[in-house]
């Protein structure tokens, strides 16, 4: 995944999620021979992106970080002969920031800068909404079930922080030289996910 609106003075980069997504899928065709059906995904989902200074000369292990966010997700959608489309709702279960070489890791709690510039750390991660499209490509089909290769692209509609002022990289200097939070700096990642599913065949 990657962030679509990096902070001023920084650029974003692709990051691979350190903890793989996992969960369960229910796929219910609309009829016995129908190739169209309803699907529901439940499980653990991750988003991550790199954060580094635009100036290459300023990049180092102390300035290059990967931000990682983890969610419990409920994702209803539709399956059209292997093509999938739907919406995902995620409840935050944790987040962390790790230096480029993994030498320092700390949890993300959020940041708030008051008018007096006094920092106060708060838990401020928001529940998120994503739209996704993708496909399930059959690899092995047997009477007991089906093994598929899954690919999915998603876009986060809502920012990762409940209050954009709680994101420490939302702050930029205004014309008066004061730090001011910008709402459009609330991270909204896009992601590409690939993996495998095994769907057990259950008849009624």
N, C-alpha and C positions, 0 to 999 in steps of 0.2 A: 504494500500500500504506500501512498504518498499523500502529502498534504496539499490541498489546492490553493491555500492562501497563507503562505509563510509570512513570518514577521518581517517588519522593515529592517533592512540590513542583513537579513539571513536568506538562505535558500534552502529548499527541501530536497530530499533524496529518497530513493526507494529503499525500504527496509523490509526484511523478511521477519515474520513473526516468530519469536523464540519459542512460544508454546503453540503447538498445532491446534487447529480447531477440531472439535469432535462433538458428536451428539447422535441424535436419532432422527430418522425421516419416516414420515407416514405418507404413502402415495396411494390415493384412492381413485381408480378410474371411474368415469361416470357410467360405464357399462362393462359387461364381461369382455367384449371385444373392442371396447373403446380405447383409442390412443390418446384421449384427452382426459385429464383428471385433476383433482385437487391434491396439493401436497402441503405438508407442514413439517418444518425443520425446528428442532429444539436442541439447544446445547450451548457449548462454549465457543465464543467467537473473539477474534483479536484484530486490532488495528495498530499499525506502527508506521513511523516515518522518521527520516533523518532530519536533523536540524543543524545547519552549519553556517558560519559567516560567509557572506558573499565574497569578501576579500580573501583570496587563497593564502596570503601571507599571514593572516590571522588564524588560520585553521590549525588546530592541534588537538591532542587528546582531551585537553581541558575545555575546548570550545565546541567540539563535534560530538553531538549526542543523538541517541535514538530514543524517542518517546514511544512507549508501548501502553496500550489500553486494552482491558479485557472485559468482556460482557457475557451475561447470560441472555441468549437471544431466542425469540419466538418469531418464526418467519413463515407466514402463510403465503401461498402462491398457487400458480397453475402450471401444469405440465402439458405441453402440446407436442406429442410424439417425440419427446426428448428435449424440446426447447422449453426452458423454464423462465418465468417472470413472476415477480412478487414484491413484497415489502417486508422489511425486517425491523423488529422492535428490540432494542438492547438495553438491559439494565446493568450499570457498571458494577463490577466486582473487584476492580483493582487497576492500578496504573503505576508505571515506573519510568525513570529516565536513566539511561546507561551511557557511559562515555564510550567513545569510538572503539577503544580496545578492551572494553569491559572491565576497566580497572576501578570504576566507581559506579555504584548503583544506589539510587535512593527512591523511595516512593513519591509519587506526585500527589500533593494534597491541595494544590491551588494556591493562589497568591492574591492578596488585595492590597493596593496602595491607596491610602487615604490622602486627603488634601495635604496632610502634614508629612506625607511620604513615610509613614510608619508602617512597616510590613506586618501583616497578620495572616497566618496560614489557616486555611479553612478547607474542609472537605467540600468540593464544589463540582464534581463530575456530574454530568447530566445523563439522563436516559436519552438514547439516540434513535433516530428513524433512518433507515436506508432503503433505497430502491435497488433491485437487482435484476439482472438478466443472465442467462447462462444456458447450459445444456448438460444432459446426461447421455454419455455415449456408451452403449452396451459393449462389454468386453467378453463376458461369459454368460450364457443363458441356459439354465437347467430347470427341470421340473420343480426343484426346491427353492429356486430364487435366481437373482440376476446380479452380476457384478458389473458396476458401471464406473467409467472415468468421468468425474464431474469438473466442470469449469464454470466460474461465476464471476461476473464483474458487478461491483456495487458502488454507489455514491451516497455519502452521508448528507442527508437533507438538513439536519440540525447540527449545531456546534457541539463539540465534545464537553464544553463547560456550561453549566447551568447559568452562570453569570460570566459574560466575557471578561469582566474586570478581574476575575479570579485567575485568568491565564497570564502568567508572568511575561510572556512574549507578545501580549496584545498591546503593550505600552510603547508609545513613540513620543518623541519630543515635538511639542507644538511650536507655533511661532513665537511664543513667550519663553521658550526653553524649558517648559514644564512637561513632565510625563503625563500623557493622556491616553487612556485605553480606547482602542478602535474596535467597534463591534465586528467589522469584517475580518478581524484577525482571529476570531474564534475558529479553531481548526475544524475543517470539513474534509476528511480524507476520501480518496477513491481507492478501491482495492481490487485486486485480481486474485482469485482463490482457485486452487486446483487440488484434487484429491480423489479418493475412492469411496464408493458406497457399496454395500451389499444389501439388496432388498429381498427379504424373505417373502415367498409367495404364500398368501393366506386366502383361502376360498371360503365363501359363505353360501 
